[in-house]
Amino acid sequence: MKAIIPVAGEGTRLRPHTYSVPKCLIGVAGKPIIGHILDQLVHYHIHEVVLVVGHLGEQVVRYVEDHYDFALQFVEQKEAKGLGHAIRLTRNCVDDSPSLIVYGDTVFEADLAPILSAGRTAIGVKQVEDWRRFGVVRHEGDRITQFVEKPSELVSDLAIVGINYIANTPSLFHALDRLVEEERKTKGEYQLTDAFQIMLDGGEEMRLFQVDGWYDCGKPETLLDTNRALLRNRPSPKNRKGCVVIPPIYIADNATTENCILGPNVSIDEGAVVENAILSDSIVGQEAEVRDIVLEGSLIGPHAIVGGQRFQLNVGDSSVIDFHHGERPKGEKPLS
């Protein structure tokens, strides 16, 4: 069985961070989003992975090759024509055996063992409040009766979360071919949800399974929600010299922290420098510098430099923010 992971999206809702970093490499709880996903696949002894890359895809390729031992194949989606189009591009990489499709912008924690061993198509779902953002399913018991992509009216609040076990892979590609041949688009794109409906109409038995541990990383506020949830499940440092540490928290071993109050719900990535600061509910990216500031609910991208006062920030990588006003005191150097 092969896992297919589409990671070609530009992540427009996470800008400015995704101008220079692909969405799946945004850090959360001390690891890129895709790292959390691939760790789950390792747990289930899945050894072959097909990645659909696009925007800044070379960074994704480099990260996965450097950190994992999967048998890897990469397919480029040159035009953003939808998730269904992205999966269709993997046809030559996937044989007739069952496949697992995992969306590349969400982190999950679920027991997939019963699903993978059952031998029938199963779609992971979770009850959500804002069902308009997702593809949803109607059902009778655990049997799916209809798929609807991003409905404008309430038809179901069970969202498709992006963990899909496909027992009949040829049937899926036949459905995707029909989407393209018939120019069947929803909201201007070829949707995987519509392909699932074609499979269902053709007699494919499709079941649902509940995914309780599902964490959306598509927007700044949901990324911070995910950071909070994942930090609860990993050990926090007991102390940090010269700092007060309030769990849960992640601090990379080679991060520098001095004279700080850190936490709760803070992630500080590799090479970051945090001095004379109070941080809570925030993510500090690799080699970012945060000094002389109080931050809450903030995202500080890799290599960004932030210092000055108390604000809520959403700062992309390689940015510089300096809150000093007027002339600097004599002898004081600018942030660097």
VMD Tcl script that draws the C-alpha trace (Angstrom):
set ca {
  {0.00 0.00 0.00}
  {1.18 3.50 -0.86}
  {0.35 6.75 0.87}
  {-0.50 9.75 -1.32}
  {0.04 13.17 0.26}
  {-0.93 16.31 -1.71}
  {1.15 19.29 -0.55}
  {0.96 21.59 -3.57}
  {-1.32 24.24 -2.08}
  {0.02 27.78 -1.74}
  {-1.43 28.30 1.75}
  {-2.81 31.76 1.05}
  {-4.56 31.95 4.44}
  {-1.20 31.58 6.18}
  {0.50 34.44 4.37}
  {2.94 36.08 4.86}
  {4.54 32.88 6.18}
  {3.89 30.89 3.01}
  {5.48 33.38 0.64}
  {8.82 31.69 1.21}
  {7.94 28.43 3.02}
  {5.43 25.84 1.75}
  {2.48 25.38 4.07}
  {3.34 21.81 4.99}
  {6.74 22.97 6.31}
  {5.30 25.54 8.71}
  {6.45 24.58 12.20}
  {4.04 23.55 14.94}
  {4.96 22.00 18.30}
  {8.60 21.71 17.28}
  {8.18 20.04 13.89}
  {6.88 20.90 10.40}
  {3.26 19.92 9.74}
  {4.31 17.22 7.28}
  {6.75 15.81 9.85}
  {3.86 15.07 12.21}
  {1.97 13.39 9.35}
  {4.90 11.24 8.23}
  {5.59 10.17 11.80}
  {2.11 8.65 11.86}
  {2.78 6.74 8.63}
  {6.00 5.32 10.08}
  {3.99 4.12 13.05}
  {1.73 2.12 10.71}
  {4.67 0.68 8.78}
  {3.82 2.43 5.52}
  {7.05 2.51 3.53}
  {6.07 4.06 0.17}
  {4.94 7.67 -0.15}
  {3.90 9.72 -3.18}
  {4.03 13.49 -2.64}
  {2.23 15.92 -4.93}
  {4.29 19.11 -4.75}
  {3.89 22.54 -6.27}
  {4.60 25.91 -4.66}
  {8.20 25.79 -3.31}
  {8.12 22.03 -3.76}
  {11.88 21.64 -3.76}
  {11.88 22.53 -0.06}
  {9.41 19.72 0.65}
  {11.49 17.23 -1.32}
  {14.65 18.22 0.55}
  {13.02 18.00 3.98}
  {11.45 14.56 3.44}
  {14.59 13.09 1.87}
  {16.75 14.44 4.71}
  {14.54 13.19 7.55}
  {12.80 9.98 6.41}
  {13.63 6.64 4.81}
  {10.46 6.17 2.77}
  {10.55 4.95 -0.80}
  {9.60 8.32 -2.26}
  {8.06 9.54 -5.48}
  {7.33 13.18 -6.27}
  {4.79 14.53 -8.74}
  {4.52 18.22 -9.60}
  {1.15 19.94 -9.84}
  {1.95 22.90 -12.06}
  {-1.56 24.38 -12.05}
  {-3.85 24.72 -9.05}
  {-6.84 22.82 -10.40}
  {-8.01 21.25 -7.17}
  {-7.40 18.28 -4.94}
  {-8.97 15.83 -7.36}
  {-6.61 17.00 -10.09}
  {-3.64 16.63 -7.71}
  {-4.50 13.02 -6.86}
  {-5.10 12.18 -10.54}
  {-1.51 13.19 -11.31}
  {-0.25 10.27 -9.21}
  {-1.77 7.62 -11.52}
  {1.60 6.41 -12.83}
  {3.00 6.16 -9.29}
  {0.22 4.05 -7.80}
  {-0.64 0.47 -8.71}
  {-3.96 -1.34 -8.25}
  {-3.41 -2.10 -4.57}
  {-5.18 -0.11 -1.82}
  {-3.92 3.41 -1.11}
  {-4.07 5.87 1.76}
  {-4.68 9.53 0.90}
  {-3.64 11.97 3.63}
  {-4.07 15.71 3.17}
  {-0.83 17.57 3.75}
  {-2.15 20.48 5.82}
  {-3.71 18.70 8.78}
  {-2.22 16.74 11.65}
  {-4.06 13.69 12.91}
  {-3.94 11.22 15.77}
  {-6.08 8.15 15.11}
  {-5.95 4.38 15.37}
  {-5.78 3.41 11.71}
  {-4.97 -0.26 12.31}
  {-8.61 -1.45 12.15}
  {-9.22 0.69 9.06}
  {-6.18 -0.58 7.18}
  {-6.94 -4.21 8.00}
  {-10.68 -4.12 7.20}
  {-10.13 -4.09 3.44}
  {-12.91 -1.65 2.56}
  {-12.91 2.02 1.60}
  {-13.19 4.26 4.65}
  {-13.29 8.05 4.95}
  {-12.17 9.82 8.14}
  {-14.64 12.40 9.47}
  {-15.11 14.70 12.44}
  {-18.00 16.84 13.62}
  {-17.28 20.54 13.06}
  {-19.00 23.83 13.72}
  {-18.13 25.57 10.42}
  {-19.14 22.87 7.92}
  {-19.04 25.37 5.05}
  {-15.23 25.16 4.98}
  {-15.13 21.42 4.26}
  {-16.40 18.56 2.20}
  {-19.00 16.74 4.30}
  {-20.80 13.38 4.28}
  {-24.33 12.23 4.81}
  {-24.62 8.77 6.31}
  {-26.75 5.98 7.68}
  {-24.87 4.43 10.57}
  {-21.29 4.12 9.33}
  {-22.37 3.83 5.68}
  {-21.85 6.98 3.60}
  {-24.84 7.94 1.44}
  {-23.67 11.27 -0.04}
  {-20.65 13.55 -0.37}
  {-21.07 17.33 -0.60}
  {-18.16 19.75 -1.15}
  {-18.28 22.93 0.97}
  {-22.08 23.19 1.18}
  {-23.71 26.61 1.42}
  {-26.57 25.13 3.47}
  {-26.40 22.61 6.28}
  {-26.58 19.07 4.93}
  {-24.17 17.54 7.44}
  {-21.66 18.68 10.03}
  {-19.40 15.65 9.57}
  {-16.36 17.03 7.76}
  {-13.97 14.97 5.65}
  {-10.74 15.50 7.56}
  {-8.28 14.15 4.99}
  {-7.50 10.56 5.99}
  {-8.98 8.35 3.28}
  {-8.33 4.64 2.86}
  {-9.17 3.60 -0.70}
  {-9.63 -0.16 -1.12}
  {-10.40 0.09 -4.85}
  {-7.75 2.45 -6.23}
  {-8.62 1.83 -9.92}
  {-12.20 2.91 -9.17}
  {-10.91 6.19 -7.75}
  {-8.83 6.99 -10.84}
  {-11.77 6.08 -13.09}
  {-13.89 8.59 -11.15}
  {-11.16 11.25 -11.40}
  {-10.97 10.69 -15.16}
  {-14.72 11.26 -15.42}
  {-14.40 14.54 -13.53}
  {-11.89 15.84 -16.05}
  {-13.58 14.42 -19.15}
  {-16.94 15.89 -18.15}
  {-15.39 19.16 -16.89}
  {-17.18 18.57 -13.62}
  {-15.92 21.24 -11.23}
  {-17.08 22.59 -7.90}
  {-16.08 26.14 -7.01}
  {-13.86 26.14 -10.11}
  {-11.80 23.06 -9.22}
  {-11.77 19.30 -9.65}
  {-12.71 18.12 -6.18}
  {-11.77 14.78 -4.65}
  {-15.13 14.85 -2.88}
  {-16.91 14.77 -6.25}
  {-14.83 11.78 -7.32}
  {-15.88 10.00 -4.12}
  {-19.52 10.68 -5.06}
  {-18.96 9.12 -8.49}
  {-17.51 6.04 -6.80}
  {-20.50 5.90 -4.47}
  {-22.96 6.24 -7.37}
  {-21.13 3.40 -9.13}
  {-21.82 1.02 -6.27}
  {-18.62 1.37 -4.24}
  {-19.19 0.62 -0.57}
  {-17.83 3.53 1.45}
  {-17.78 3.74 5.22}
  {-16.90 6.52 7.64}
  {-14.77 6.44 10.73}
  {-14.47 9.06 13.43}
  {-11.14 10.89 13.90}
  {-11.01 12.57 17.29}
  {-7.43 13.82 17.08}
  {-7.63 16.06 14.01}
  {-5.87 19.41 13.99}
  {-6.34 21.97 11.25}
  {-3.28 24.05 10.30}
  {-4.84 26.14 7.54}
  {-5.11 29.52 9.31}
  {-3.04 31.34 11.97}
  {-5.66 30.83 14.66}
  {-6.10 27.11 13.92}
  {-2.32 26.67 13.72}
  {-2.05 28.02 17.26}
  {-4.91 25.72 18.33}
  {-2.97 22.79 16.91}
  {0.20 23.91 18.66}
  {-1.66 23.90 21.99}
  {-3.13 20.45 21.38}
  {0.13 18.82 20.29}
  {2.19 20.31 23.11}
  {-0.07 18.58 25.63}
  {1.18 15.24 24.32}
  {4.92 15.82 24.46}
  {7.29 16.31 27.42}
  {8.16 19.86 28.38}
  {11.58 20.99 29.65}
  {11.54 21.13 33.43}
  {13.62 24.27 33.57}
  {15.72 26.61 31.48}
  {18.57 28.48 33.11}
  {17.68 32.11 33.71}
  {14.05 31.60 32.67}
  {10.67 30.70 34.11}
  {9.14 27.85 32.10}
  {5.38 27.20 32.22}
  {4.35 23.92 30.54}
  {3.29 22.79 28.07}
  {6.14 24.11 25.99}
  {8.71 23.05 23.40}
  {12.18 24.58 23.26}
  {14.74 23.24 20.78}
  {17.99 22.14 22.41}
  {20.03 24.69 20.48}
  {17.65 27.60 21.00}
  {18.97 30.45 23.19}
  {16.73 31.77 25.96}
  {17.72 34.33 28.60}
  {15.79 36.26 31.25}
  {12.37 35.14 29.98}
  {8.98 33.89 31.11}
  {8.03 31.22 28.57}
  {4.68 29.47 28.30}
  {2.23 28.05 28.40}
  {1.73 26.79 24.83}
  {4.96 28.11 23.35}
  {7.14 26.47 20.67}
  {10.66 27.80 20.09}
  {12.40 26.19 17.11}
  {16.03 25.42 16.35}
  {18.52 28.26 16.50}
  {15.99 30.80 17.77}
  {17.06 33.50 20.26}
  {14.61 34.76 22.89}
  {15.87 37.30 25.43}
  {14.20 39.60 27.97}
  {10.76 38.50 26.81}
  {7.46 37.12 28.02}
  {5.87 34.66 25.57}
  {2.64 32.69 25.76}
  {0.53 30.85 23.18}
  {3.03 31.56 20.39}
  {5.34 29.90 17.86}
  {8.87 31.18 17.21}
  {10.44 29.86 14.00}
  {13.95 28.67 13.26}
  {16.71 31.22 13.88}
  {14.20 33.96 14.68}
  {15.20 36.64 17.22}
  {12.74 37.88 19.85}
  {13.94 40.45 22.38}
  {12.54 42.95 24.89}
  {8.89 42.20 24.19}
  {5.71 40.60 25.52}
  {3.93 38.39 22.97}
  {0.74 36.39 23.13}
  {-1.05 34.51 20.32}
  {1.74 35.26 17.83}
  {3.49 33.54 14.93}
  {7.10 34.56 14.36}
  {8.47 33.10 11.15}
  {11.99 31.73 10.54}
  {14.74 34.37 10.62}
  {12.31 37.13 11.64}
  {13.54 39.74 14.13}
  {11.08 41.18 16.65}
  {11.57 43.49 19.62}
  {10.01 46.39 21.47}
  {6.58 46.28 23.15}
  {3.47 44.16 23.71}
  {1.60 43.32 20.50}
  {-0.08 40.41 18.73}
  {1.85 39.61 15.57}
  {1.59 37.46 12.44}
  {5.08 37.92 10.99}
  {6.49 36.10 7.97}
  {10.00 34.73 7.70}
  {12.98 37.03 7.11}
  {10.94 40.02 8.34}
  {12.33 42.71 10.64}
  {10.06 44.48 13.15}
  {11.55 47.20 15.39}
  {9.22 49.10 17.71}
  {11.74 51.72 18.82}
  {10.42 55.26 18.39}
  {12.45 58.30 17.43}
  {16.19 58.34 17.93}
  {17.88 55.45 19.71}
  {19.64 56.12 22.99}
  {23.29 56.94 22.53}
  {25.35 53.81 21.98}
  {22.34 51.51 21.38}
  {22.69 49.39 18.25}
  {19.78 48.43 15.96}
  {18.42 44.90 16.08}
  {20.42 42.45 14.00}
}
mol new
graphics top color blue
foreach p $ca { graphics top sphere $p radius 0.5 }
foreach p [lrange $ca 0 end-1] q [lrange $ca 1 end] { graphics top cylinder $p $q radius 0.2 }
display resetview
